[in-house]
Amino acid sequence: MAQTQASSSSADAGADGHPEGYWALAIGAIGVVFGDIGTSPLYAFKEAIVAAHHRGLDIRESTIGVLSLILWVLILIVTIKYVVILLRADNRGEGGTFALMALGQSVAKRSAPLLFALGIAGASFFYGDAVITPAISVLSAVEGLKLVAPALEPAVIPIALLVLVGLFWMQSQGTDRVARYFGPITVVWFLVLALGGAMHIADNLYVLQAFNPLNGIIFVAKHGVIGLTIMGLVFLAATGAEALYADLGHFGRKPIQAGWFMLVFPALLLNYFGQGALVMSDPTALENPFYRLYPEWALIPMVILSTIATVIASQAVITGAFSLTRQAIQLGLIPRMEIRHTSASMAGQIYMPRVNWAIFLAVLTAVVMFKNSSNLAAAYGVSVTAAMVIDSLMAFFVVWKCWKWPMWRAAAVMVPFVIIEQVFFSANILKFFAGGWVPITIAAMLGLIMFTWVRGTRLLAKATKRNEADLDWLVRKLETKPPHRVPGTAVFLTGDPYAAPTAMMHNLKHNRVMHERNIVLSIKTEETPRVPRHERVTVERVSDHFLRIVARYGFMETPSVPKILEHCKRKDCAIEMGATSFFLSRRSLRVTTKSEMPRWQERLFIALAGSAEDATTYFQIPTDRVVEVGTQVAV
């Protein structure tokens, strides 16, 4: 979900009308969208075939079974579900968990609560992916040093940690300068993947038997629990597939599809089949079949290239976590957090310090705790398969309600994907105690935080509304009995534009004055990724002294009060910042015995509210123009 300046509409326009722009977007998509799935050959086949070998299964049979499963996962789940179907399920050009959730909610009103819960669950599992992807990818790349010189094995973890420190430190500097090189480097990576595999397929042409899907099915059925365990590891080949849909708005459908069919998919198949042929012809290659594809003189360059490729893959996931967190804030799922824009030309390039360092600590903990990529593999598949099952369930409602397909037809398309992904999820759950508990724990914690925040803010709004008056009623009352008026403009921020803000009521009660012009400003988040500029601001004159302004933002946008005031000038509502005071309510929350939430959840909500970014900073209001009015509210 890494960010670029392109939008879906512009991307497709470029694809249709400008060949140069089309290929530039396709190369950019290869660098960002396919970074994660492109590093899967480092560990996916190795983990599955080594697991089969350790359980005493025949190498030849296991290789064909594993390759067949990998091939058909890439065809069914990645190609058909994501590249062909879901890339068409866009929410005004945007994709991703929240875009799919909002699109489903807009057309399936009765199922909106279910879709909301699925959206929270999907986002929660994504953060587990964001923690494990950098850890397993970087470790897998650096582990190639053991082939260069076995004496370097003790240095693997320190070097991996050093690479990760550099990666997360780089986030605050902005990635727009280096992102332009992601595409070309990743294109080279996929060409090298294809070359390495192509050099070894002829080692044992029996590997081509894997094209028969029955070989994968028979392998799993024949070996029972062992087969399911290996099946769970096979799904590592599909990690990053959700990025195809999440990055839809940044590159457009056609460039992503072109990148997949013309380079990424063929390169992955060649590499996996090359690894399989090598292992069947030389069982000693089981130690690390990926690096053994290349001659000894190329090992050090390959370790360097692999490390760069894993950094690019990790970068995409980290930036995606920033983007998803901003969307969650806009949708009211989590408290406000600091958002820094790191590029003047690319609106999507953002940096969120809290998210960055939280993921960094979690990644370092995972590396130190699991120590190698094989141990991390057990944790990886759970978050990926869970997120894919959730995507399929939400997509069913979109296909049914938004595309207006008959229910039986929508079910015929989506239910097979749900069944397949459920089987893979069940296979991964078998590894719960071996590491699968990590993404589930992360998802449970984040899901609890989101649920608590949503429930708490609703109860807080309910409690606040009891103390608010109807704005129109208050204006009429003030017009009949006007208070003392002072020069200038007062802007009152509120969630409900039709209720008198708490800060206004307290100002009247304690100061007994009003400004000559009073503006009630409400910032709303719509169920669309972005709101057109001409629909951004609505200005309504309530009386000679009162204006009601509603600013609308999409869930992928960051609100800015100064920019809202600039929009107001186009609506014949000039507001001079130097003569304006902004009144904000600072609520002090306290525990009450009458709360509708359990005591522990009430305390958690109060702690979350206390950690929220100050509204002045978040909405970019000049600090010297702000007046904060404190109130106590029992939740």
N, C-alpha and C positions, 0 to 999 in steps of 0.2 A: 504494500500500500504506500509505497514511497510516492512523494508528491512531485508533480511537474506542472508547468504552466498550462499545458494543453487541456482542453475540455473535450468531452466526447464528441460534441457536435463539430468543433473545429478539427478534431482528429479525423473524423470521417470525411469532413469536407476536404481536408488535405489529401486524404486517401483517394477520394474520387477525382479531384481536380488537379492535384499537383503531385506528380510522381516523386519529385525530390522530397517533398514534405512527408509523403507516404512512407518512403524508405527510412527517412530520419526517425519517424515515429516507430516504425517496426524495429529498428536497431535500438532505440531507447527502451522499447518494451522488452526486448531480449535482455537488456541490462538490468532492468528493475523487476519486471513481472516474473521472469523465469530464473532469477538468481537462486531461489530456494530449491526449486525442483531440479535445477541444474547441478547442484552439489550433492544430490541424493546418491549418484553412483559411487561416491566416496565410501558409503557405508551400507546402503540398502541390500545389495546382493551379498556382500560379505557377511553381514549379520545373519541373514536367513540361511545361507549355505553352511556357515560355521555351526549354527545351532543344530542343523540337520546332521552334520558330521559328528558333533559331540554326543548325539543321541544314537550313534551307530548306524545311521541310514546310509544306503548305497549312494556314492557320490554322483554317479551317472543319473540314477533315477531322481535324486534330489535336485540336481541341476536343472533337468528338464521341467520338473514340477515347479520349482521356484521361478524359473524364467517364464513359464507359461502364465503363472499368476501375475508376475510383474507386467508382462505384455498386455494382458487383458484388463488389469487395473488401469493402465495408461490409456487403453482404448475406451473402456466403458465409462470410468469415472472422470478422468481428465478430459479426454477428447469429446465424448458424446455429451456428458452432463455439463461440464464447465465451458468448453470451447464452443460447442454447437448450441446448447440450450440456454444455459444461464447468462451467457454474454448478450442474449437478446432480452433478458429480463432486467432492463435498466430503469432506474428511477430518475427520469429527466437526464439521462446520460450518465448517471453514476451507478456504481455497483458496491457490493460489500454487505456485511451483516446488517447494519442499521438501515442502509438504503433498501435492502430486501424487506426488512421488517416494516419500515414506513410504507413501502409500496403495498405490501400485503394488508396492512391496517387500513389503508385508504380505500380498499375495495372489499375487504371482508370484515365488516363492522362487528358482526357477532363474534368473530374469532379474534378480535383485536387483543383481548387480555392474553390469550394463548400465544399469539404472535409476539406480544410484548415480552412474555416470559422466555420464549425461544430466543428472542433477540438478546436478552440479558445473558442467557446461558451461552449462546454462541460467542458473544464478545468476551465473556469470562474465560472460555477455553482458548480464545485467541491469545490472551496474555500468557497462558501456559506455553503456547507455541513460541511466543516472543522471547521467553526465557530459555527454552531448550534449544531453539534453532542456532543461536550464536555459540552456545556451549558445544553441542555435538558437531557442528560444521567445522569450527576452528580446530577442535581436538582431532577430528578425523584427518584434516589436512596436515597438521603438525606431526601426527603419528607416522607420517611417511619418513620422518627422520630416522626411525628405528631401522628402516631398510637400508638407508644410506650408511649408517654406522650403529650397530646395536648398543654401543657405549653411550649413545645420545639419548637413550630411553629415559633416564632420570630428568632430562632437560625438557621433555615434552610438555608437562604441566606448567612449569615456569614460563616457557615461551608462549604457550597458549594464553596464559594469564596476561602476559605483556601485550600480546596482540589485542586482547579484549579491552585492556585498560586504554590503549591507544584509540580503539574504535569508539568507546563511549566518551572519551575526552573530546574526540573530534566533533561530536554532536553539537556542542555549544558554539563551535566555530562556523557552523552552517555547512551543508553538503553540496550547495549548488556549484561550487568550483570544481569539485572532483566528480560530481554526478555525470558530467558530460563525457567522461571517460568510461563510465560503467558499461555502456552499450558495446563499444568496440572491444573492450577487454573480454566481456562475456561472449561475444561472437567468436573471438579467438579460443576461448575456453571450450565452447561447443564443438568447434572444428577439431580441437585437440582430442576431445572425447570421442568424436566420430573416427578420427585417425587411429587412436589407440585400439578401439574395438575392431575396426576393419582389418587391422594387421593380424588379428588372431582368430577370426571366425573360421578361417580355413583350417585351424588346428584340429577341429573336430566338427565336421559338418552335421553330425547327428544333432547338434544343438538346435537346428532348424525345426526339429520335432516339436519344439515349444510353441510353435504357432497354433497347434491343435489345443483348444481350450480344455478338452477332456483330460489332457495330461495333468493339468493343474487341479481339476476337480477330483480326479482319481487319487492323486497324491495326498490331498487333504483327507479324503474319505478313508483311505487305506490306513493312515497312521493316527487317526483319532485325535487325542489331545495334543500329541506332538505335532501333528499336521496343523492343528489350529494355532499353536504357538508360533510355528514357522510362518503361517499365513499372516499373523499379526505383524511380524517383522517385515514381510513383503510390502506391507502398506507404506513403509518408509519411502518407497519409490514415488509415492504420490504427494509427499509433503510439499507444500507450497502451491498446490493446485488451486486453493481458495484465492490466492493472489491474482489469478487470471481474472476473476470476477471483481475482486476488490479494486483493482487498478483500471477498471473499465473507463472511468471518467477521465483518467489522465492520458490515455493513449488512443482510445477508441476501439471498437470491436474488430474492424478489419486488420489494422496493424498487428494486434495481438494474435488473431487467427493466422495471419501470414507468418509471423515469427514461429508459431507452434508447428504448423504443417511443413514449412519449408526448411527449417533448421533444427529446432529444439527436439521435436519428436523423433526424426530420423537419427539425430546424434545420440540421443538416449538409448534407442533400440540397438544401434551398432555397438555402443559401449557395453551395455548389459550382456548382449549376446557374445561379444568378444570375451568378457570376463568368464562367461559360462563355458565357452569353448576352451579357454586356457585352463580352467580348473579341471575339466574332464581329461585334458591331455597331460596335465602336470598337477597332481594333487597337492604338491608342496606350495603351490600358489595360493592355497587357502589362507595363508597368513595375512595376505593383503592383495587380493586379486586385482584391485584397481591399479595400484602402483606397479604391480608386476606386468601390466600390459606394456610398459614402456622399458626401453633398454636402460642399463645401469647408468650410462652417461647422462641420461635425461632425468634421473630421479630428483636431483637438487632443483633444476628448473621447474619440474612438475610440482614439487613441494611448495615452491614460491608461488607459482601460478594458482595452485589449489588454495593456498592461504588467501591470496588476493580475491579469488572467486568466493570463498566463504565469507570474507569481510563484506563483499558486495551483497551477498545473500542476507547476511545479518543486518546490514544497513537498511535494506528494504523492509525487514520485519520491524526494526526499531522505529523507523519513520512511520510505518503503519500503526504502531502502538501510539505514537503521538497523534496521528490523524484520528484514530478510533477514540482516543481519550477526549479530544476536542469535541467530537460528535456526541459522546456521552454527556459532556458538560452541557452542550447546547440542548440536548434532549431532556435535561434535568435528572440524569441518572446518577451523577456523582457531584461532589462539591466543585466550585470554581477552583482552577489552578492557573498558575502563571503560564502564559503563552508568549514566547518570543518569536518574532518573525526574523528569520536569518537571511532573507533575500528581498531586495527592493523590487525585483522584477518577477519573482515567482511566489505568488500568494500562498501556495501550498507548503512552502519550505518553512517549517516551524520547529521550535525546540521547546520542550517542556522539562525543566530541570528535575522536578519531583519524579516524573515518570522515568526519565533517563537513569537517574541514580538508583531508583528502586529496582529497575530491571537489571542494572549493573550488579548490584549486590546479590540479587537472586541468581544471576548467571555465574558469578564467582563462586557462590555457595554450591551450585550444581556441579561445577567443574571439580572443586575440591572434594565434594562428597562422593561423586561417582567415579572420578579419577580417569576414566577412559570412555571412548565413544560407544563401546559395546554395552557398558552398563547404562549409559544414557539412552540407548536405543529402546530399552524397555519402557522408558517414560514417555518417549516421543509419540508413539503411535496413538496413545489414548486421546490426547488433545486434538490431533488431526482428524481422527475418525469421528469423534464426538462433534466437532465443528461441521464436518461434512454431512452427518446425519441431520443436524439442525438446519443446515442450508437446504437440504432436500425437502424437509417438512415445510419450511416457509415457502419454498419454490412451488410446492403443490398448490397452495392457496393462490399464488400469483398466476400460475398457469390456468387454474380453474376459474378464478373470479376476474382477474385482470385481462387475460387473453380470451375469456369467455368460452373456454372449452367445456364440453359436457364432463360431468364428474368422472364418469367411467374412463373417458379418454385421458384426462389429466392423471387419474390413478394409474392407468396402464403405462404411462410414460414415467411417472415419478416413483411409484411404489417399488418397482424392481431395483432402483438405485437405493432406496431406503433399506430394502432387504439385504442387498449386497453389503452396504456400509454397516448395517447392524451386525452382520456376521463378522466383519473385520473388527468392529468395536468389541464384540464379545471375545474375539481372539486376543485382542490387546488387554482386555480386563484380566485375562488369565495371568498377566504379568503385574498385577496390582502391587503385590508385596515386593516385587523386584525393582520397582521404580515407578509403576503406573500411578501410585498414590500421589506423586508430586503434582502433575497437572490437574488432577481431580481436587487436590487440596487448594491449589491456587484458584481454580475456577469457583470452588465453594466459598472461599473467602471473599473473592471479588463479587460473586453473586449476592452474598449476604450484605455486603457494603451497598451495592446498588439497590437492593430491595429495601434495606433500612432507610436509605436516603430518600427514595421515592415515597415510601410510607410516611416518613417523618415530615417531609416538606408538605405533603397533603394535609397532615394534621396541623402543621404550623400555619398553613394558609387558612385552614378552617378556624383556628383560634384567633388569628389576626383579623379575619373578616368580621368576627363578632364585635370588634372594637372600632370598625370602620363605618363611616357614614356614606350614603349615596352621594356621589360627587355633584350630580345635577341638583339634588335637594340642597346641598350645602351652598352651592353657587347662588341659588335663588334666595336663600336666607341671608347671605352676605350682601347681596344686591339691595335687599330691603333695609338691612342694618349694617352698612359698610364699616369695617374696622379702619384703623389708621393705616394709610398706605405710604410706603417708602419707595423711592425711585429704584429702577432696575428691573431685572427679570429673575424670577425664581423657578428653577426646574426641580420637580419632585419625581424621583424614580419610583415606580410601583409595578407590581405584577398585574394588577387589575386596573385598567384605565377608566373604569366606571365607578370606582370607589375612591373616596377621599383618602390619600396616602396618610399613613400614621405620622410621618414627619410633618405634614401640613397641619394635622390636627394638634400636634404638640406645639408647633410654632404659634398657632392661634391661641392655644390655651395658656401658654406661659409668656409669650412675647406680646400677644394681643396686637399684632401688626400683620399686614400682607403687602406684597410687592405690587407695583403697578401692573405688571404682567406676570401671570403664573401659568406655568406649563406642567401638565401632568404627562410624563413620558413613560411609556410602557414598551419594553423590548420583547417581542414574541418570536418563538422558534416554530417555523412551519415544518410540515412533514415532507419537505422536499429538500434536496441537497443545497440548492441555491435559489435565491429570490432575485428576479430581474431588477435592475436598478430603478426602472420606472415604477415598480411596485413596492419599493423599499419603505417609503414613508407615507403615512396618511395624516393629514392635519385637519382637525375639526375645531371650529370656534364654538366654545360653549357659551361665552359671554364676552363683553368688552375687555374683561380682565383675565379670562381663563381660556387656555387652549388645551386641547387633548391631542397628543401626538403618539401614534403607534408606529414603531419601527419593526419591520419584519425581516428576519434572517433565516437562512436555511441551516440545517444541522451540520453542514460542512463549512460554515462561515464563522468568523469571529466578530462580535459586535464592537462598535466603536462610537462613543457618544460624539466626539468631534466630527466624525464623518456624517453622523445623523444630522447634526446641525448644519453641515454643508448642504445636505439634501434638502433641508427645510428652506434654504434660500431659494431653491428652484421652485418652491411652493409659495413664493411671496411671503415667507415668514423668516425675515432676517433676525438672527440672534447673535448679538455681539458677546463673545466669550468674556471680554474684560468687564462687562457690566452684568454678568450673570452669576448667580449663586446656585449651587447644586445641593439640594437637601436630601440626605440619605438616612434611612433608618438603620441603626445598628442594634440588632436584637440580642439581648442577653437571655439565653434559654436556661430554664431551671426545671428540675424534676418535680413531677406532681404525682400524687397517689391516684389521681383520676385519669391518668393517661390510658389511651387505648392500646399502647404498646407495652410489652413486658419491660420490667425495670432495666434489664441488661441491654435491651435494644434501644431503650430511651437514652441510656447513657452513651451508647455507641453513636447515636444520632447527634447528640450534643457535642461529642468529641469531633465528629466529622464536620459539624457546622463551625466549630472553633478553628478547624484547620483550613477552612475555605479561604481562597484568595480574596483580599479586600476588594469590594466593588469598585472603589475609586481606581485602583490599578487595573483591574480586569477590564473595565469599560473605558479605560484610557481617559479618565476625567482629570483635568488639571488639579493637582492637590491643593493649590492656594485658593481654589474657588469652591471648595467643598465644606458643607456644614453637616456634621453628623448628629443625629438626635437619637439618644439611647432609650430603649424601651425593654422592659422585662416581660417575657412571655413564658407561660407554663405549657409544656408539651406532654 
